[in-house]
Amino acid sequence: MIPKEDSSIFQKIAHDQRFQNFITWTIVTAGLIIGMETFPSMVTRFGSIFHLFDIVILGIFILEIVIKIGAEGTKPWRYFMDPWNIFDFLIVAVCFLPIDASFAAVLRLARLFRVLKLVRALPKLQVLVSALLKSLPSMAYVGLLLGLLFYIYSVAGVFLFGQNDPVHFGNLWIAMLSLFRVVTGEDWTDVMYIQMYGCKDYPFSGDFAQYCTDPVSYPIFGALFFVSFMFLGSLIILNLFIGVIMSGMEEAQQENELARREYNKQNNNVTLSDNLGSVLAQLAKLQTDIETLKLQAERQDEQLK
């Protein structure tokens, strides 16, 4: 256990902006070095320097862990209650594993993952990543909706255009890949024009002309099919993804703000703005609860009628 006086020193260092900036620049340096090691000529010339930098950077990260554990005082296990701290610890621990030459790539990957520590070092970036993680459950449902859209249009595309265009709609899997090309906007008009004018009047690109054996044109259905798919896939479904992420970001920002206030409260650093923000948050929650009760009362009245 660390005495309270020593833990307060560790806390001051751990939360000092200069220390955090130093760690951030260390992470950036580690990322640049691992990037330069992808050039064999630079490894040949500066390999020993890179190795020295790597040892120094590893020592800095070990020191960071020691300081953060020391900042927890008599409860060092609280360091491991933060998922980001566990990630930092594992990245450092992997570098000490007895890995032989055949698994050298694993060690390089572990060093590469140090760059992800920037997420922890930059609060705004941390909020963004937290928002993405919180959005995953909702994004799964949006992804399911997008998958259903792809499936329906792929089956319809095979039935409608498979005879004219076996290159893009020969079977279900090829059709889904073609629609992925369409929704990403990669020359999707070429695929549409082949169906609108037929593969004879609008031939395939490259060496695929031999597959045009039974040309059929669908001037109306072709245009409606692709325009509707682009509208639903790009403008609606993908915007749902954005909406889900924005909702998750708002939730992550609120949790980050609550965590900051809790830390200030524990360290007697509560400001007037923190108290005001806490009151406003409670009022907002109370208003939401009141609206929920009103809706429940209205539903009960309707059932009684």
N, C-alpha and C positions, 0 to 999 in steps of 0.2 A: 504494500500500500504506500501511496505517496502522501507525504504531509500536506496539509492544506495550504501552507505558505508556498511550497514548491509547485503545487497544482495551480495556484493562482498565477504564478510566473509562466507556467506552460500555457494557461488559458490566454494570457496577454499575448504571448508569441503566436499561438495558433490563430487568434482572431485579429492579429495586427495586419493591416492592409499591405504593408511592405513585405511581410513574410508571404502573404498570399500571392502578391505580384511576383515575388521571386520564384515561387513554385510554378506559377503559370509560365514564366519564361524558361524555366527548366524543362517543362513539358514540351514547349515549342522547340527548344534545342534538341531534345531527344527525338522528336518527330523529324526534324531536318536531318539529323545524323542517320537515322534508319533509312531515310529517303536517298541520301547520298550513297549509302552502301549498296544500292541497287545498280550502281555504275561500277563495273569491274575495274576500270582504269583508276578510279578514285580510291577503291579499296587497296589496290596495289601500291599506290603512292602514299596514302594517308591511313592505312589500316591500323597502325600502332596508335596513331592519334585518336582515331575513332574508338579503339578499345579503351584508351585512357579516359576519354569522355564518358564512355558507357559505365565505367567503374565509378566515376565521380557522380554521375546522375543517379546510379543505383544507391550510392551512399546518401545522397540528398533525400531520396524517397524513403529510405529507411529512417532517416532523422525526422522526416515529416510524420511518419507513423508513430515514432517514439514520443514526439511532442504532443500529438493528438491523444494518444493513450494517457500520457501524463496529465493532460488537461482535464481528464475525467476524475482525477483525484483518487479517492478511496473506492471508486466504482469503475475500474478500468474496463470491465466487460461491456460497459455502455458504448464503448467505441464500436463494437461489433453489432450493435443494434441498428446501425445505419447501413443500408445496402451499398452505398457508395464507398464507405470505409472498407467493407468486406471486399469489394472489387479492387480497391487500391492494395489491400493486403495480399490478395491472391496474385496480382500482377507482380508484386515484389517477391512473393514466395516461390513462384515458378522459376524465377531466375536462379534459385539456389538448388533446384532439383539436379541430381546427377544424370544429365542427359549426354549420351555419347554422340558421335559425329552423325550417325544415321538419323538422329532426331534433332539435328541442329535447326531445322526449319521451325520446329515447335518453339525453340528459344527465341528465334527471330520474330515469330508471331507474337510472343509474349511481350517482347520489347516494342513491337508495333502497337500493341494495345495500350501502351502507356499514353499514346496520343489521346485516347478516350478520356484520360484524366482531365482534359480540358473542359469536358462537360461539367465536372465538379468544380473546376476553378472559375468558370464563368457562370454566374448565377442565372443570367438570362437564358443561356444555352441549356442549363440544367432544368429550368422551367419548361422549355420546349420539349426536351426529351421526356420529362415526366408527363407532359400533356400527351405525347405520342403513346406512351405506355398505358396511360389511363384510357385512351381512346380505343385501344385494341378490342375490348369486348364489343363496343358499338360498331367498330369498323368491320368486325366479323359478320354482322348482320347486313351491313351495306355491301360487303363483299359477296355475301350469299345472294343478295338481290342482283348484283352485277353478274354473278355466275348464271343465275336463272335467265337473265336477259341474253347473255351470250348463247346459252343452250337453245333457247327458243328461236333466236335468229339464225343460229347455225343449222338447226334442223330444217327450218323454212328455206334457208339458202341452198341446202343440198337438194331439196325437193324442187325448188324453182330453177336454180341455175346449174345444177350438177351436170346436166346434159350439154349445155352450152360451154361451161367453164369448169372442166375437171381439174384444172390446175389449182384453182382457188376454192372450189366447192366439190371436190371429188368424193370426200367422205366427211364425217362429223369432225374429226380432229383437224383436218386441213381447213375446214370451214371456220373453226374456232380460231386458228392461227391467222387466217385471212381477216377475220373480224377484229382481232387484236391489232393487226396492222391498220385497219380502218379507224379504230377508235383512237389510236395514237397519231393519226394524221399522216402516215407515211405513204404518200402517193395513192391515197384511197380513191381518188377520182378515176385512176386508171382501172381499178377493179370495178367501179360503178359503170364506166363507159363500156367495158367488155360485155356487161349484162344488158345495157341499154341498146347497143348497136349490134351485138353479136360478135363472136370471136373472129368472124371472117372480115367484117368491115372495120373492126377495131382489134387488130391481131395482138397476140401475146408478145411481150418483149423477150428478147434473147432467143434461145433455141427451143421454145415451147410451142412453136407453130404446129408441130406434128400432132399435138393433142386436140387441135380444133377439127374434130371429125363430124360434128353435128351442130353447126351454128344455129342459134335461135336468139332473137332479139326480144327484149322486154322493156320497151321505152318508158312505160308508165310504172310498172311494178318495180323495175330496177331503180328508178329515181326515188320512189316512195320508200323502198326497202332501205336504201343506204342513208337517205336524208333523215328518216325517222330513227335509224340506229345511231347515227351521229348525234342527233338531238338528245335522245335518251341517254346514250352512253357517256358523251362528253359533257353536255351542258347540265344534266340533272344528276346522274349517279356520281360523277366525279366531284360535283359541287357538294353533294352529301358528305363525301369524305372530308372535304374542307370544313364543312359545318361541324362535323363530329370532332375534328381536331381542335377547332376554335373553342368549342365547348369544353373539351378536356384541358385546354390551355388556361381558360378562365378558372376552372376548378383547381388546377395546379398552382396558379398564382395565389388563390385564396389560401390554400394549404401552406404555401411558402410564407405568406404574410403571418398566418397564425403561428407557424413555427418560430418566426423571428420574434413575435411578441412574447411567446412563451419563454424563449431564451432570455429576452430582456427582463422579463418578470423574475426569472430565477436568479439573475445577476443584478437585480435592483437597478435596472437601467430603463425602467418604464417611463415613457415620455407622455406628454399631454395628447399628442397625436395618436399614440398607441391606445390610450384609454378611450379617446373619442372614436377611433376605428373599431374598438371592441364593442362599444355601445351601439354603434351603427350596425355592426354585423348582427348583434343580438336583436335589434329592432327589425332588421330585414328578415331574420328567421321567424320572429314573432308574427310579422305581417304574412309571411308564407303560411304559417300554421293557421292563422285566422282565415285566410282565403280557402285553405283546405277544409276547415270546419264548416265554412259557409256552403261550399259545394256539397259536402256530405249532408248538411241540413236540407238543402234544396232537393237532393235526390230522395231523402226520406219523405219530404212533403209530397213529392210527385208520386211516390209509391203509395202513400196514404190516400191520395186522391183517386 
